[in-house]
Amino acid sequence: MAKEKQLYVCDACGTTHNKWAGQCADCGAWNSLSETVAPNTAKAHPRFSGYAGPAEVQTLHEVSQSRETRTCSTLDELDRVLGGGIVHGSVVLIGGDPGIGKSTLLLQTVAAISQLKALYVSGEESAQQISVRAKRLGLEQPDLQLLTETCVETILINAQKLKPGLMVIDSIQTLYTEHLQSAPGSVAQVRESAAQLVRFAKQTNTTIFLVGHVTKEGALAGPRVLEHMVDTVLYFEGDPGNRYRVLRAVKNRYGAVNELGVFAMTDKGLKGVSNPSAIFLSRHEEPVPGSTIMVTREGTRPMLVEVQALVDESHLGNPRRVAVGLEQNRLAMLLAVLHRHGGIAMYDQDVFVNVVGGVRVTETGADLAVLLAALSSFRNKPLPTDLVVFGEIGLAGEIRPVPNGEERLHEAAKHGFKRAIIAKANAPKKNHTGMEIIAAARLAEVIQHV
């Protein structure tokens, strides 16, 4: 059998080299050459044909419009993030910090789905360790197939024999392919291993969950193309010392992006939290300065979170601007808008902003809540406990509307809030919530009201 030829491709410009070098001869990039397998023309058609179906040219009307088949698990929060259930033939990538609960979540998932034959492949733990964890979690599925292997070719051979409907790979960074000589976890190994698994999932209609390691910055380790190859990318967020975990979808070809699922870690594994607004609100016994309630929207779910701010006199040349759960650069911009259009200067104050519960708010609808929390702490005057706010603030001092304003108001009314400060464009034509709605067009109007 002829040995496959090894080539080296530059990750920056894509130039192919016969030998490895520290610098690309074409673009001059350093340490950008990664190992790959040269395509053999004699084997190109059998190996790469039929990636996701027959290689035939079809018109859009000739393509079958059958709805994707989904299987629901007992974890409602996971089904919500995936878009309504597990899609057959899809590839899901889950990343998160060590000890956050990725393996626990997937072990619970494969044990709960009895209608699909499952195969759990582990490259980090032994079969005994997985069995002990399943017993500790109280999972009962004696038919669950376990495989401890790191070679992709061996895994696919066993999968072809067992024909599972659901397969878990824990983790993709521990796998390697025999076609490459680099170490497991390298860019080339991760890319080629994932490509073979994705190809197998599409050809056999097998659902595959891939566990991915993350770097110290929180991004998935390995090449960025790994996120492009899969159908869904999920991030497990939260402090391992905290009880609550947040599962966020950043890419989903079968559902809404930025969908959010909340779990609570217990001695029996992860349990879904059906009402996450209750855990993100402090519910102070008496009004306290620097606390504001806002209604954010994660995917299809409106959710109430508490934004806290602490403004204190600074003794440094450059006052500190610290934001936890929010974007720090946007905090500095909002304070400049408050000075320019509200007449309130905080250039000599340290400003600390935090979102309670460890949740991360990425939308601009939190702008108004951040400024009101900072203003409340700066003046040492608490805001009413039955008040919710949301709205985006522009550089000209205007209050801009946010999507799905009426749904946010209904969520706030359901939790007992009586007043709301929102953008004028978000004001409903008919108020069916029973709340006192204050619609403002400028930041100065909001400051004058509070």
CORNORHU-V174251 format. One record per pair of residues at least 24 apart in sequence whose ideal C-beta (glycine too) atoms are under 7 Angstrom apart, sorted by the first residue. I is the first residue (numbers start at 1). J is the second residue. D is the distance in Angstrom with one decimal. If there is no record, write none. Layout:
i->I j->J d->D
i->I j->J d->D
//
This chain:
i->4 j->37 d->5.4
i->4 j->38 d->6.7
i->4 j->40 d->6.8
i->4 j->179 d->5.9
i->5 j->38 d->4.0
i->6 j->35 d->6.1
i->6 j->37 d->6.9
i->6 j->38 d->7.0
i->6 j->181 d->6.9
i->7 j->36 d->5.5
i->7 j->38 d->4.7
i->8 j->33 d->4.2
i->8 j->34 d->6.7
i->8 j->35 d->5.8
i->9 j->33 d->7.0
i->9 j->34 d->6.1
i->9 j->36 d->5.2
i->34 j->187 d->4.7
i->34 j->188 d->4.5
i->35 j->180 d->5.4
i->35 j->181 d->6.8
i->35 j->182 d->5.0
i->35 j->188 d->4.3
i->36 j->188 d->5.9
i->37 j->179 d->4.5
i->37 j->180 d->6.6
i->50 j->203 d->6.2
i->51 j->199 d->5.8
i->51 j->202 d->6.1
i->52 j->202 d->4.0
i->68 j->254 d->6.3
i->71 j->113 d->6.1
i->71 j->115 d->6.5
i->71 j->116 d->6.0
i->73 j->109 d->5.4
i->73 j->112 d->5.1
i->73 j->113 d->5.5
i->74 j->112 d->4.2
i->75 j->108 d->6.6
i->75 j->109 d->6.4
i->75 j->112 d->6.8
i->75 j->272 d->5.8
i->76 j->272 d->5.1
i->77 j->247 d->6.7
i->77 j->261 d->3.5
i->77 j->262 d->6.2
i->77 j->263 d->5.9
i->77 j->272 d->3.8
i->78 j->109 d->6.6
i->78 j->247 d->6.9
i->78 j->261 d->6.1
i->80 j->259 d->6.2
i->80 j->261 d->5.4
i->81 j->234 d->6.3
i->81 j->247 d->5.3
i->81 j->249 d->4.9
i->81 j->259 d->4.9
i->81 j->261 d->4.2
i->82 j->232 d->6.6
i->82 j->255 d->6.1
i->83 j->252 d->5.8
i->83 j->254 d->4.7
i->83 j->255 d->1.9
i->83 j->256 d->6.5
i->84 j->255 d->6.5
i->86 j->207 d->5.5
i->87 j->207 d->6.9
i->87 j->254 d->4.8
i->88 j->205 d->5.3
i->88 j->207 d->5.7
i->89 j->201 d->5.9
i->89 j->202 d->6.1
i->89 j->205 d->4.2
i->89 j->206 d->6.7
i->89 j->207 d->6.6
i->90 j->207 d->5.7
i->90 j->231 d->4.4
i->90 j->232 d->6.4
i->90 j->254 d->6.5
i->91 j->198 d->5.2
i->91 j->201 d->5.1
i->91 j->208 d->4.9
i->91 j->210 d->6.7
i->91 j->230 d->4.4
i->91 j->231 d->5.2
i->92 j->209 d->5.0
i->92 j->210 d->6.9
i->92 j->230 d->6.7
i->92 j->231 d->6.8
i->92 j->232 d->4.4
i->92 j->234 d->6.5
i->93 j->210 d->4.8
i->93 j->212 d->5.4
i->93 j->226 d->6.9
i->93 j->227 d->6.7
i->93 j->230 d->4.5
i->93 j->232 d->6.9
i->93 j->233 d->5.0
i->93 j->234 d->6.9
i->94 j->209 d->6.4
i->94 j->211 d->5.6
i->94 j->212 d->6.7
i->94 j->234 d->4.7
i->94 j->236 d->6.4
i->95 j->212 d->4.2
i->95 j->214 d->5.0
i->95 j->220 d->4.6
i->95 j->235 d->5.5
i->95 j->236 d->6.9
i->96 j->214 d->6.4
i->96 j->235 d->6.4
i->96 j->236 d->3.0
i->97 j->214 d->6.2
i->97 j->240 d->6.5
i->99 j->240 d->4.5
i->100 j->236 d->4.6
i->100 j->238 d->6.4
i->100 j->240 d->5.8
i->100 j->245 d->6.4
i->101 j->236 d->6.4
i->101 j->245 d->5.7
i->101 j->265 d->6.1
i->101 j->270 d->5.7
i->102 j->211 d->5.2
i->102 j->236 d->5.7
i->103 j->170 d->5.7
i->103 j->211 d->6.8
i->104 j->269 d->5.5
i->104 j->270 d->6.0
i->105 j->270 d->5.5
i->106 j->168 d->4.9
i->106 j->170 d->6.9
i->106 j->209 d->5.5
i->106 j->211 d->6.9
i->107 j->133 d->6.5
i->107 j->134 d->6.2
i->107 j->139 d->6.7
i->108 j->137 d->6.7
i->108 j->139 d->6.6
i->108 j->269 d->5.1
i->108 j->270 d->6.4
i->110 j->144 d->6.2
i->110 j->166 d->6.0
i->110 j->168 d->5.9
i->111 j->139 d->4.0
i->111 j->141 d->4.5
i->111 j->144 d->6.3
i->113 j->166 d->6.3
i->116 j->165 d->3.7
i->116 j->166 d->4.6
i->117 j->164 d->4.7
i->117 j->165 d->5.2
i->118 j->144 d->5.7
i->118 j->145 d->6.6
i->118 j->164 d->5.9
i->118 j->166 d->4.5
i->119 j->145 d->4.6
i->119 j->147 d->6.3
i->119 j->159 d->6.3
i->119 j->162 d->5.8
i->119 j->164 d->4.0
i->119 j->167 d->4.7
i->120 j->144 d->6.3
i->120 j->145 d->6.9
i->120 j->146 d->5.3
i->120 j->168 d->4.9
i->121 j->147 d->4.8
i->121 j->149 d->6.3
i->121 j->155 d->5.6
i->121 j->167 d->6.6
i->121 j->168 d->6.4
i->121 j->169 d->5.2
i->121 j->170 d->6.8
i->122 j->148 d->5.4
i->122 j->170 d->4.9
i->123 j->149 d->7.0
i->123 j->150 d->4.3
i->123 j->170 d->6.7
i->123 j->171 d->6.5
i->123 j->174 d->3.3
i->123 j->175 d->6.1
i->124 j->170 d->6.3
i->124 j->171 d->6.3
i->124 j->174 d->5.8
i->137 j->268 d->5.8
i->137 j->269 d->4.4
i->138 j->268 d->5.5
i->150 j->174 d->5.3
i->150 j->175 d->5.5
i->150 j->176 d->6.1
i->150 j->184 d->6.4
i->151 j->176 d->6.4
i->151 j->178 d->6.7
i->152 j->176 d->7.0
i->152 j->177 d->4.8
i->152 j->193 d->4.8
i->152 j->196 d->5.2
i->152 j->197 d->6.9
i->153 j->177 d->6.7
i->153 j->178 d->5.7
i->156 j->196 d->6.6
i->156 j->200 d->5.6
i->159 j->200 d->6.8
i->164 j->206 d->6.3
i->165 j->206 d->6.4
i->165 j->207 d->6.6
i->166 j->207 d->4.9
i->167 j->206 d->5.8
i->167 j->208 d->5.0
i->168 j->209 d->4.7
i->169 j->197 d->6.6
i->169 j->208 d->6.5
i->169 j->209 d->6.9
i->169 j->210 d->5.0
i->169 j->211 d->6.6
i->170 j->211 d->4.4
i->171 j->211 d->3.9
i->171 j->212 d->6.3
i->171 j->213 d->6.1
i->172 j->210 d->4.7
i->172 j->211 d->6.7
i->172 j->212 d->5.6
i->173 j->212 d->6.9
i->173 j->213 d->4.8
i->173 j->221 d->6.1
i->173 j->222 d->6.6
i->187 j->222 d->6.4
i->187 j->223 d->4.9
i->190 j->222 d->4.0
i->190 j->223 d->6.3
i->190 j->226 d->6.1
i->191 j->223 d->5.1
i->191 j->225 d->6.0
i->191 j->226 d->6.7
i->194 j->226 d->5.5
i->194 j->229 d->5.6
i->195 j->229 d->6.6
i->198 j->229 d->5.3
i->198 j->230 d->6.7
i->227 j->251 d->6.5
i->237 j->360 d->6.6
i->238 j->358 d->5.7
i->239 j->358 d->5.9
i->242 j->358 d->5.9
i->244 j->279 d->6.1
i->244 j->357 d->6.7
i->244 j->358 d->6.8
i->245 j->270 d->6.8
i->246 j->359 d->6.2
i->256 j->299 d->4.5
i->256 j->300 d->5.5
i->258 j->298 d->6.0
i->258 j->299 d->5.2
i->259 j->298 d->6.7
i->259 j->299 d->3.1
i->259 j->300 d->6.6
i->260 j->298 d->3.6
i->260 j->299 d->5.7
i->260 j->301 d->6.2
i->276 j->303 d->5.7
i->277 j->303 d->5.4
i->277 j->304 d->4.0
i->277 j->415 d->6.1
i->279 j->357 d->5.8
i->280 j->304 d->6.6
i->280 j->305 d->4.4
i->280 j->306 d->6.2
i->280 j->356 d->5.7
i->280 j->357 d->4.0
i->280 j->359 d->5.9
i->281 j->306 d->5.3
i->282 j->306 d->5.6
i->282 j->356 d->5.9
i->287 j->382 d->3.5
i->287 j->383 d->7.0
i->287 j->385 d->5.4
i->288 j->382 d->5.5
i->289 j->376 d->4.9
i->289 j->377 d->5.2
i->289 j->380 d->5.1
i->289 j->381 d->6.1
i->289 j->382 d->4.9
i->290 j->373 d->5.5
i->290 j->376 d->5.2
i->290 j->377 d->3.3
i->291 j->373 d->6.5
i->292 j->369 d->4.6
i->292 j->372 d->4.9
i->292 j->373 d->4.1
i->292 j->376 d->6.9
i->292 j->383 d->6.0
i->292 j->389 d->6.1
i->293 j->387 d->6.9
i->293 j->388 d->4.8
i->294 j->366 d->5.7
i->294 j->369 d->3.7
i->294 j->388 d->6.4
i->294 j->389 d->5.7
i->294 j->390 d->5.1
i->295 j->388 d->5.7
i->295 j->390 d->5.1
i->295 j->408 d->3.9
i->295 j->411 d->5.8
i->295 j->412 d->5.4
i->296 j->361 d->5.3
i->296 j->363 d->6.2
i->296 j->365 d->6.3
i->296 j->366 d->6.5
i->297 j->363 d->6.8
i->297 j->403 d->7.0
i->297 j->404 d->5.7
i->297 j->408 d->6.6
i->302 j->404 d->7.0
i->302 j->407 d->5.1
i->302 j->408 d->5.0
i->302 j->411 d->4.0
i->304 j->411 d->6.5
i->304 j->412 d->6.5
i->304 j->415 d->6.0
i->305 j->355 d->5.7
i->305 j->356 d->6.6
i->305 j->357 d->6.8
i->305 j->359 d->5.8
i->305 j->361 d->6.6
i->306 j->356 d->4.1
i->307 j->353 d->6.8
i->307 j->355 d->5.9
i->307 j->366 d->6.5
i->307 j->369 d->4.5
i->307 j->370 d->6.0
i->307 j->373 d->5.0
i->308 j->354 d->5.0
i->308 j->356 d->6.2
i->308 j->373 d->6.2
i->309 j->351 d->6.8
i->309 j->352 d->6.8
i->309 j->353 d->5.0
i->309 j->370 d->7.0
i->309 j->373 d->3.7
i->309 j->374 d->4.3
i->309 j->377 d->4.8
i->310 j->352 d->4.4
i->310 j->377 d->5.6
i->311 j->346 d->6.4
i->311 j->349 d->5.0
i->311 j->351 d->5.4
i->311 j->374 d->5.6
i->311 j->377 d->4.3
i->311 j->378 d->4.3
i->312 j->349 d->6.5
i->312 j->350 d->5.1
i->313 j->348 d->6.9
i->313 j->349 d->6.1
i->314 j->348 d->5.8
i->314 j->349 d->5.7
i->314 j->350 d->4.5
i->319 j->347 d->6.8
i->319 j->348 d->6.3
i->319 j->349 d->5.9
i->319 j->350 d->5.2
i->320 j->350 d->4.5
i->321 j->351 d->5.5
i->322 j->352 d->4.7
i->323 j->353 d->4.8
i->324 j->354 d->4.5
i->324 j->355 d->6.7
i->325 j->354 d->6.3
i->325 j->355 d->3.2
i->325 j->359 d->6.2
i->325 j->360 d->5.0
i->325 j->361 d->5.9
i->326 j->353 d->5.9
i->326 j->355 d->6.3
i->326 j->361 d->5.8
i->326 j->366 d->6.4
i->326 j->370 d->6.7
i->331 j->370 d->6.6
i->334 j->367 d->5.8
i->334 j->370 d->5.8
i->334 j->371 d->5.5
i->334 j->393 d->6.2
i->337 j->393 d->5.8
i->337 j->395 d->6.2
i->337 j->397 d->6.2
i->337 j->443 d->6.8
i->338 j->371 d->5.5
i->341 j->397 d->3.1
i->341 j->443 d->5.1
i->341 j->444 d->6.3
i->342 j->443 d->5.5
i->342 j->444 d->6.2
i->342 j->447 d->5.1
i->344 j->375 d->6.6
i->346 j->378 d->6.4
i->349 j->378 d->6.8
i->364 j->392 d->4.2
i->365 j->390 d->4.7
i->365 j->391 d->6.5
i->365 j->392 d->5.9
i->365 j->402 d->3.9
i->367 j->391 d->6.6
i->367 j->392 d->5.2
i->367 j->393 d->4.1
i->368 j->393 d->6.1
i->368 j->399 d->6.7
i->368 j->421 d->6.9
i->368 j->446 d->6.9
i->372 j->450 d->6.5
i->383 j->450 d->6.7
i->384 j->419 d->6.4
i->386 j->417 d->5.2
i->386 j->418 d->4.2
i->386 j->419 d->5.8
i->387 j->417 d->7.0
i->387 j->419 d->4.7
i->387 j->421 d->6.9
i->388 j->412 d->4.4
i->388 j->417 d->4.9
i->388 j->420 d->5.0
i->389 j->420 d->6.9
i->389 j->421 d->4.4
i->390 j->422 d->6.1
i->391 j->422 d->5.7
i->391 j->423 d->4.3
i->393 j->443 d->6.1
i->397 j->442 d->5.7
i->397 j->443 d->4.6
i->397 j->444 d->6.8
i->398 j->441 d->6.4
i->398 j->442 d->6.0
i->399 j->423 d->4.4
i->399 j->424 d->6.8
i->399 j->440 d->5.2
i->399 j->441 d->5.9
i->399 j->442 d->6.6
i->399 j->443 d->6.5
i->399 j->446 d->6.9
i->401 j->425 d->3.7
i->401 j->426 d->4.5
i->402 j->426 d->6.6
i->409 j->433 d->5.1
i->409 j->435 d->6.5
i->421 j->446 d->6.0
//
